[in-house]
Amino acid sequence: MHLDRYADETGHFGFLDAIDDDAVFDALFDAAETWLRGQGVKHAAGPFSFSVNEECGLLVDGFDTPPYVMMPHGRPHYQRQVERLGYVKAQDMHALHYRNEKRFIPEKRQRFVDKLLADPRVELRNIDFKTFKDDVKTLVGVYNDAWSDNWGFIPFTDAQAEHMAGELRPIITRENVVLAYVDGEPAAFALVLPNVNEAIRDFGGKLAPFNWAKLLWRLKVKRPSTARMPLMGVVKKLQGRPLGVALAYKLIDLTNSANIDRGLVASELSWILETNQRMITMLTDMGAEIYKTYRIYKKAL
């Protein structure tokens, strides 16, 4: 799909994990690059594991805090080794951290948001588990439109949407997915995931024999004190327009407020392209801070 969408003749590598040894990195990348050349591509980029819609980017800043759910976390030597092999920066992506407080929308923005969303054409609702798969398809449709002009974008397919629905269903709560409609048409969404990494940190990488029960209890009863917003989008025709801005503020605020009531103390909003200054400005305006940076590398083969 990437090759069909972009005329850059680029293939990808991912799932990078290795000790700090030149020979090991040389062997891994030689194998990957040799395979890519055999496919006829002219450049290698990554890490993508598997795609831009999943875990991607090499952590280059923010090693002092653990990773949130579905975010990669390498060691500092990865960057040095990858750059030694001739890879250069193609794009940076940021993760922002927010210490949850009751007021997420700045007071100076609240009247603006309330006025625009009082429009009777606007409808906001949480996900409905009776129509869960259909709601996920609606969410994916908004995402594919909202993100379509972003660097490296690849749309979710119907099969991927179905797979994502199955993966997320056990950990999603109704309050953590909000859909917005304008004139009855899907216009925006926000999705928050409990930080499963917090719940499994002491499991030693094993769920059997009893950690399954611990995980369910920690997710459904105790509940993690942290969460991540991996996806949020406003359809292109509303981006940069007052109503689109108001929807973005409100959806983030709704999910944030619901989680505060359930004991959430901190959130990660990730990832966001370094070039998406509009979103970064909005989130820092709300009090979030950039605290991790992930880098996509590229190299001519």
Summary of the structure (lengths in Angstrom):
residues: 301
radius of gyration: 20.1
end to end distance: 20.3
largest distance: 63.6
contacts: 895
relative contact order: 0.21
helix: 40%
strand: 26%
